């Protein structure tokens, strides 16, 4: 008989500028205004494994969260001198994943 296992995972993503000051280096006339700050995101997963579901297989179930702190930070910037176009971190998302192995 298989035993159920409980696992918790926590992952982080951090970016850092090469010179150590944090963020992305941008060259040009407006470089001081166009600096993209360093980024840190936390993702988490709570997992229950080897759940008997009948038959020859087993099920794994997990609850996950991306961008746990719901950080709203700029991740990319394009400066066209007369306007700027920026991309931002996606909002906090969460969900459930199920898998069945036979």
N, C-alpha and C positions, 0 to 999 in steps of 0.2 A: 504494500500500500504506500503510495507516495504521500509525502507531507507537504502541506502548504507552506510557502515561503513568503515572507514579507520583506520588501526592500524599499528603501528610500534613497532618492538621488537628488543632488543639487548641483547645478552647473552654472558657471559664470562665464561671461564673455567680456574681456577688457581690451581696448585698443590703446596704444600709446605711441606718441611721436618719437622719432628717432633721437632727437636731442634731449629727450627726457622731460620736456615741459608739459606734455599732454596735448593731444589733439593732432590735427593734420597741418602740415606746412603748406602754405599757399603763397606763391610768388606773384608779384605784380604791384601796381600802384595802390590798390585798395587792400593789400594783403593783411594789414592789421585789423581791418573790419570784417574780413572774410574767413577768419580762423574757425575751423570746426573743432569743438572741444573733444577731449577724450571721452570714450564711451564705456560704460559698464552696465551689463544686463544680467539678471538672475533668472534662470529657468529652473523649474522643479518638477519632479515626477515621484509619485507614490504608487508602488506596484505590488500586486498580490499574484504570486505565481503558483503553478501546479494545482489549479483548482479542478477537482474531478467533476466531469460533466456527464458521465455515463459513456459507455462505449470504450474504445481503445485509446482515446485521446485525452488531452488535458487543456485547460484554458488558462491564459494569463490576462489579467485586467490591470489597467493603470489609469490614474488620474493625473493629468499634467497641466502645468501653467507655464506660459511664456511671458517674459517681461513682468515678473512677479510684482515689482514695485510700481508698475505702470509709469515708467519713466518716459517723458516726452523730450527727446533730445534730437538735435540735428545730426544726421549721419553722413550727409553729402551736400555739397554746395557748388553751384556753378554761377559765377558772376559774369554777366554779359555787359557790365559797365552801366547800362541804362535800366537793368532789372536783374534780380537774383532768382534762381530756381533752387529750391532746397528739398531734400527728402528727409523724412522724420522716422523715428522708430515706430513700429506698429504698436497699437494699443495692447493692453494685457489681453491675452486670449487663453482659454482653458478648454479642456475636453477630456474625453474618456476614450481609451484605446482597448480593444479586445482582440485577442488572437487565440486560435484553436490549432493545436498540433496533434496530428495522428500518425 
